[in-house]
Amino acid sequence: MGQLVARLVPLLLLLLPKQGAEACGTSRCCFQDPPYPDADSGSPPSSASGPRDLSCYRLLDAGFECSWEYDGPAAGVSHFLRCCLRPGRCCYFAAGSATRLQFSDQDGVSVLHTVTLWVESWVTNRTEKSPEITLNLYTSVKYDPPPSGDIKVSMSAGQLLMEWETPARQDGAELQFRHRTPGSPWKLGDCQQDGADSGENNSESCLCPLEIDTAQEFQLRRRQRPRPGAPASPWSSWSRPVCVPPGPPPQPEVRFSVKPLASNGTRQVTLQVQRPQLQLPEGCHGPKSGAEVTYHLHLHMLSCPCKAQATKTMRFRKMLHLSGAAYNLAVFSCNRFGPGPNKSLHIPADTHTEPRSLNISVRISGTTMRWPAQTSGLTYCIEWQLQGQDGSAANCTLTTPKDQDPTGMVTHHWSQASGAMQQTTCYHISIFASARPEKPISWYTLLSAYHFGGNASVAGIPQDVSVNKGGLDFVSVDWKPSPLSTCPGVLKEYVIRCQNKDSNQVSELSVDATETKVILRGCLRAGANYSVHVRADTATLKGAWSQPRHFHMEIQVFQLSILSIVLISLGSFLSILFLGALVYLSLNRAFRHLCPPLPTPHASTAVEFPGSQGKQAWQWTSPTDFLEEEEEEEALVVTMPWDKVEGPDLDTFGPLKDKMELPPGVPEPALDTELSLEDRRQVQGYGYPEAGALGPREQDSLEGSPA
């Protein structure tokens, strides 16, 4: 409640007239006592608040003005501008809460003589007073600040140069600037004048320090130069911020991608630029502060050099739709100091061909080209160049059909005298169309094809045709590729013609354009003579036949080569050797089963034969002659009476049983049974003479010899 009363008191005091005087007007200087206590009544001696920095001056276009600063809370403050023309003759202007007041020379203040002015601020039953100033209001002129929109910024000898036009009737001003970088306070400086005489050029300039690695924010102000003995004029207000980037921009980093040619004849080109993040001072964050970096694109259409306009510079675009022509792109950045280094890009021409829609005919009168017409009013650019050459060697011509063809086709004709596409070689032809040919970005690709100039029928004859006999009933025909094969899409196929010279029977065979060899089989007869021709055909033209190649088919005779004879002989020998080995192994195995081995010798009975006198006995007792293991046993002795019985004839074959007689009562021993010791003694006891023992080896010899 107390604060509300404190705010209403000054207003009531202003409304109530002073005792003994009339009420003051609201616009004129009031020559009465102010409606508040004296300035010293409630002002604390050590208060830091109150009005300060009072400045009064003449405005060139709007009378006079006084302005000041106030330190302290603005709520509930009432400001009064006091003016004393002479001692005892003072008045005041009520400004309310404003810190700026304008008046004219008709408001009761002397402007041609010296006056004293100060500000008194009343707040919360307390009055605060500013320092007094004494001046001549008419001669104290406040200049305007430099026009921010017209300030030109450039570099001069490593410093920053700012230039602008001098405001009207404000020549000879004193200049100051203040500047700051991101995160730093303001720094004040006096402008250094440029070497040129700015007064004659009706312009002013200021040299300021330049920071290479950071952006800066500048503000400028002006005032009338002080006259000798006169107080200094007030400074103008600060200009709007002038933001300065750190030197020319660097080269941009650009990436791009190109999509294939679409059905509308354009390619989508996507550009991406990496924008560096630049720190800016507080007053330079606006969209047009002057520290921003802008990107631009310079387009140069290389194809179709006969067009009117080939280049265009535009603001940077992330996406372009260009024709299939070759282009050079340059991306560069700009700031206050102009453009920086550019990044050059090259987009090659699209080589995709569509021969289906382009009809080219060559006659004695010249070359005629026809293609489907588009909308009326289009300008067509026909470009042709030798295959493999760059766009700098291209030829072109422009045509704008006036009358619409009833067949819906556009026809263009070259006479033979012009020499267009007369060489017998491969040409690449491109047709571009545009409704606004003065704009390089408006063209699109209509057709693109290859064409073999000159007499393609003769120039495309296959060379080095040869016939090789591959067997008894077929031949292979080889040839070198036709010169038409070097022109993409021109060569359609090869045709091979085989003619029987004896019967004049002709057969033709078509093969793909990529083939250079064919085998003729099934159509050849033994003993006949043939000739072969080859030609190369295009989609619209049959080629000329190559030179004939003659050959003769031999009668089939069975002949074996030396290698065949050697192989047959080697096979026969190996077969006989294998059969012999098989027979030998089979017979050897059968003999073992049919003829088993004889019994062992030590299990048989041996007979001792007498000598020629009938008394001498033969004895084999050496055990080392036996292969079997030796056993301790007595030798079997058989005694034969040579004096009573006639010895057997050794040369006579017969059983031993018929030649020898055993004593009565002695059983006949078995062939494979060995007699016991007792039996052998019994046999010896019958009075037969003693005989030597027979070993196993001798028994084998005896058994093996004839009886």
KATA-V692474 format. One record per pair of residues at least 4 apart in sequence whose ideal C-beta (glycine too) atoms are under 6 Angstrom apart, sorted by the first residue. I is the first residue (numbers start at 0). J is the second residue. Records with the same first field share a line. If there is no record, write none. Layout:
BEGIN
I = J  J
END
This chain:
BEGIN
5 = 123
6 = 75
7 = 11
9 = 77  121
12 = 34
13 = 34
16 = 22
17 = 31
20 = 31
23 = 29  31
27 = 106  107
28 = 82  90  92  106  107  108
29 = 90  91
30 = 90
33 = 79  91
35 = 121  126
36 = 40
38 = 119  126  128
41 = 124  125  126
42 = 126  127
48 = 70  71
49 = 127
50 = 67  69  118  120  129
51 = 68  129
52 = 67  68
53 = 67  118  129  132
54 = 66  233
55 = 65  116
56 = 139  141  233
57 = 63  136  137  140
58 = 62  64
62 = 103
63 = 102  136
64 = 101
65 = 80  100
66 = 99
67 = 98  118
69 = 98
75 = 122
76 = 96  120  122
77 = 121
78 = 94  118  120
79 = 91  93  119
80 = 92  94  100  118
81 = 91  117  119
82 = 90  108  114  116
83 = 89  115
84 = 88  109  114
92 = 100
94 = 100
102 = 106
104 = 110
109 = 114
110 = 136  137
111 = 137
113 = 133  135
115 = 131  133
116 = 132
117 = 129  131
118 = 129
119 = 126  128
120 = 127
121 = 126
134 = 139  230
139 = 232
140 = 223  232
141 = 233
142 = 169  172  221  222  223  235
143 = 166  235
144 = 220  235  236  238
145 = 150  163  219  238
147 = 238  239
149 = 163  164
150 = 161  163  241
151 = 162
152 = 161  243  335
153 = 160
155 = 160
158 = 206  209
159 = 207  209
160 = 206
161 = 205
162 = 202  204
163 = 203
164 = 202
165 = 170  201  203
171 = 224
172 = 221
173 = 222  224
174 = 190  205  221
175 = 189  220
176 = 188  190  205  207  217  219
177 = 185  187  218
178 = 186  215  217
179 = 183  185  216  280
180 = 213  215
181 = 278  280
190 = 205
191 = 206
193 = 204
197 = 202  203  204
210 = 215
211 = 245  246
212 = 245
213 = 245
214 = 244  245  279  290
215 = 243
216 = 240  242  280  282  283
217 = 241
218 = 237  238
219 = 238
220 = 234  235  237
221 = 235
222 = 232  234
223 = 232
225 = 231
240 = 282
242 = 283  288  289  290
244 = 290  334
247 = 336  339
248 = 292  332  334  339
250 = 340  342
251 = 272  330  332  342
252 = 273
253 = 272  330  342
254 = 271
255 = 270  344
256 = 269
257 = 266  268  346
258 = 266  267
260 = 266  323  349  351
261 = 265
264 = 443  444  445
265 = 320  322  443
266 = 321
267 = 320
268 = 319  321
269 = 318
270 = 317
272 = 294
279 = 283  284  290
283 = 288  290
289 = 335
292 = 332  334
293 = 333
294 = 315  332
295 = 315  331
296 = 313  315  330
297 = 312  329
298 = 311  439
299 = 310  327
300 = 309  324  326  439
301 = 325  390
302 = 324  325  382  390
303 = 380  382  395  431
305 = 395  397
306 = 380  436
307 = 436  437
308 = 437  439
309 = 439
311 = 439
321 = 326
322 = 431  442  443  444
323 = 349  444
324 = 348
325 = 347  348  390
326 = 346
327 = 345
328 = 344
329 = 341  343
330 = 342
331 = 338  341
332 = 339
333 = 338
352 = 447  448  449  488
354 = 448  488
356 = 370  371  446
357 = 370  446  448
358 = 369
359 = 368  450
360 = 367
361 = 366
365 = 412  413  414  415
366 = 413  420
367 = 412
368 = 411
369 = 408  410
370 = 409  446
372 = 407  408  409
373 = 377  432
377 = 432  434
378 = 399  433  436
379 = 398  432
380 = 395  397  431
381 = 396  430
382 = 393  395  429
383 = 394  420  426  428
384 = 388  392  393  427
386 = 425  427
388 = 392
398 = 411
400 = 409
404 = 408
413 = 417  419
420 = 426  452
422 = 452  453
423 = 453  458
425 = 449  451  485  486
426 = 450  452
427 = 449
428 = 448  450
429 = 447
430 = 445  446
431 = 442  444
432 = 445
433 = 441  442
435 = 441
449 = 486  487  488  489
451 = 455  483  486  489
453 = 458
454 = 458
455 = 459
456 = 540  542  543
457 = 543
458 = 482
459 = 481  482  483  535  542
460 = 543  545
461 = 478  481  533  535  545
462 = 479
463 = 479
464 = 478  533  545  548
465 = 477
466 = 474  476  531  548  550
467 = 475
468 = 474
469 = 473  475
471 = 555
473 = 518  520
474 = 519
475 = 518
476 = 495  517  531
477 = 516
478 = 515  533
480 = 484  515
481 = 535
483 = 489  490  535
484 = 490
489 = 537
490 = 512  535
491 = 536  537  538
492 = 509  512  536
493 = 510  535
494 = 507  509  534
495 = 508  517  533
496 = 507  532
497 = 506  519  529  531
498 = 505  530
499 = 504  527  529
500 = 528  530
501 = 527  528
506 = 522
510 = 514  517
523 = 552
525 = 552  554  555
526 = 554
527 = 552
528 = 551
529 = 550
530 = 547  549
531 = 548
532 = 544  545  547
533 = 545
534 = 542  544
535 = 542
536 = 541  542
559 = 563  564
590 = 594
598 = 602  671
600 = 695  698  699
601 = 695
602 = 671  673
603 = 698  702
604 = 668
605 = 693  698  701
606 = 637
607 = 616  637  690
609 = 613  641
610 = 615
613 = 641
616 = 690  691
618 = 691
619 = 693  694  697
620 = 692
622 = 629
624 = 696
625 = 695  696
633 = 676
634 = 692
635 = 674  679
636 = 683  689  690
638 = 687  688  690
640 = 644
641 = 646
647 = 658
652 = 705
653 = 657  706
655 = 659  706
661 = 665
662 = 685
668 = 672  674
674 = 678  679
693 = 697  698
END
